[in-house]
Amino acid sequence: MLSRSYELPAGPRVRMRLARRTDLAGFRDLLAQRGVPATDFELERLVRYDPRRRIVICAMAPIRGAETVVGVGAIDLDPTAEPDTIVVDEHLTDGLAMLLADVLVQRARTHARRSA
């Protein structure tokens, strides 16, 4: 589910991918825009995670000619886990929060089946 783009009910197409260190500034901007307080430690945790235990997915969209972070979500890789972080730009991306949650849960369950 990470290798394709998704059409949202309203808004731009989004592309999901694993978060990486270069997303830090985009995460900071998104969280600030949504009024979500985050310490430097919390932001670092979004970009520095153990991919054997946790996954962080970044939603990107072309905004004003540039790839922009429009959502971020995180989940522990446990078959019963639920996303513990979902932040999206709701003004631009109607439906992204639900899509991001579905992608996270599916990835956690797929990982659990492969590890069993």
N, C-alpha and C positions, 0 to 999 in steps of 0.2 A: 504493500500500500504506500510505500514511501517513494516509489519510482515514477509516480504519475502526478498529474495535476487534477484538481477538483473544481467543478463548477459549483458555486454557492447559489442559494436561492436569490440573493441580492448581493452584488458586489463583484470584485474581480476574481479571476481564477486564482487558486492558491496551490502552492507546491509544498508538500511535506518532506522534511528531511531531518536527519539526526542533527542535533545542536552541536555546534563547535565553538571553540574559543573566540573566533572572530565575530560571533553573534553577540558578544557581551554588550557592546554599545547599543545594538538594536533592542536587546532585552531591557536595558536600562531605560531607553526612550519609551518603549511600550509600557513598562510598569509605571513610569512617571506620568505618562499621558492618561493612564487608567486610574491614577491616584492610589496605586498599590505601593506602600512603603517597602523598600528592600535594602538591606545592608549590603555592603560589598561582599561579605561572606555568603549571603544568600544568592547573590548574582553569580558568584564564582561556582557555587554548587550546581547551578543550572548548566554551566559549560564544562565543569570538571566532575564527571560521574564515572562510576565503574560500570561499563556496558554489560558486564556479567550479572549485575544486580539491579540496575536501574536504567531507564531510558528517558531521554529528554528529546522531544520532537519540536521542531521549529516550523512554523507555517510562514511561507514567504509569498508575497504578491508584488506584481509590478505597479508601483505607485509613483506617479509623476516621472516615469522613465527610469526608475531605479528599483532593484529588488529590495523590498522592505519587510522587516519582521512585522507580521500582523497577528501572530499568535505564538504561544509557547505552552507546552504541557509536559508533565512528568509523571512517571509511575514506577513503582518498584516491580521488578520482574518476578511476580508471584501470581499463580493462576487465580487467586481470589482477590488480588489487589484492585483498588479503584484509583483513578488519577488523583494525586494529591496537589497538583498544581495545574490550573488552566487559566490563562489570561489571554484575552483576545481583544482586538480593536473592534468593538461592537458596532461602531459607526460605519465602518467600511465593509464588514464581513458578517452579515447576517447568516447564521447557521454554522459558523466556524466552530464555536465551542462544542456543539454536539458532535460534529465531524471529528474534531481533535480528540475528544474523549473516546469515541469509537475506535479510532486508529490506535490510541494508546492501549486500550483494553485488548484489542486484537493482537497487538504485538506482544503483550505480556503473556497472553494465553498461548500463542504460537511458540514463544520461548520456553514456556513450561512443558509443552508437549515434546519439543526437541530435546529438552534436558532429561526427560523421564526415561 
